Amino acid sequence: MSLRDRALFRDRLLTCRSCGIRFLYSAEQQRQQAEEPECCPGCLALEAWLERQEPPRRRGTVRWYDTRKGYGFIRDEEGHDVFVHRSAFRHQGRLRPGQRVEYTVIETERGPAAEKVVRVTE
């Protein structure tokens, strides 16, 4: 690499779009990466860690479920309704009103929905 090419890469300070702190973007990193990072190394590590985490499990009671249509609602412990589709509890029989279940919640464009539903035997 010529001196002219080396001069193109200089250590720079960038501002993280997530947390707002300034971080060093070294000349060596610039040579190795195709594009400039938007987040600091700390925020990138935190995002990667959060993606690996399992959402918390909740408990509730099946309020109603229509086996022909394949969907229904679970009432959580705080009294809110959560949509449940048959694909959320495959290979576990069927849901019945009054049955206790445990599940994770995902946010959809239509509201909260249950997934990974399992029956609770107490």
N, C-alpha and C positions, 0 to 999 in steps of 0.2 A: 504494500500500500504506500503510495507516494505521500510526501509531506502535505501536498495540496488536499488529498483525500482525507488525511487525518485532521486537517483544520476544519473540515465540515462538521465534525463531531466534537462538541464541547459539552462539559457537564452543564446541566440546566436545572432550574427549580421549576416544578410544576405545581399546580394547585389541584387537590383531589376534589372531584365533583360531588363526592358523597359526604365527606366529613369537613372539607374546606381547609385542611392543613396543607402546608407546602412540603414537598418531598423532592429528593434528589433523583434526577433522571440522568444517569452517568453516560459518558461517551461510549463506554463498553456496552451498556444496555441498548443504546441507540443503534449500534452496529449489529446487534443480535436480533432486535425486534423489527418487525415490518411496520408497525404503526405505534404512535405515541399512546401510553396508557392514560386512561381517564381517571383511574383511582390509585390511591397510594397502596403500597404492599400490604399494609395492615387491613385496609378495607377489602382488598382482594382475598386475603386469607379468611377474613370473617365471612364473606359471601360464600366461599367454598365450604366452610364449616357449616353454615346454616343450611345449605343445600343438602348436606348429608344427614341432617337431623330429622327424626320422625316427628310429625306433629303430635300433640298430646291426645291421649285417648279420652273420650267422654262416655258417659253412661246416660241412658234414657229408656223410655218405654214406648213400644210401638203403639201409636195412637190409632191408626187404621192402615190397612194394606189390602189392595185389590190384586189377587193372584192373576186374574185374567189380563189386567192392564200392566201388571208387573211393576207397580210403584205404590208408594204410600208416604206416610209421615211418621217420624219419631218425635216424641215430646221429650226435650232434654230436661235435666234436673232444675234448670232455671225457668222452665215453663215455655220455652221457645220451640217452635216446630222446625224440624230439619227434614228436607226431602230425602227419600231413599228409593233407589232403583234396584231392580232385581240383580243387576250386575255387581252390586256392592256386597253381596253375600253368597256368591256362587258356591255350589257343592255343600250347602248347609241346610238343605230342606227349604221350608218357607217360613215367612214371618207371620205371626198371629197377633191381633190386638191384645195388649196387656203384657206381652212378652218383654222381658228386660234384655237390653242389648248394650254392647260396647262398640264404639266406632271412632273414626277420625272425621273431621269436618274439612271440606274444601269449599272455597268460595267460587261460585259459578256466576255467570251473568244474570241468572234468575234468582240467586240467593244461595244460602248455605245448603250443602248436600252431604249426606253421609257416604263414607266409603270404608272398606275393610270392616264390615259389620260382622260381629260374632255374638252369639247368644250367651248370656250370663247365667250361670247356674249358681245360685246362692244357697 
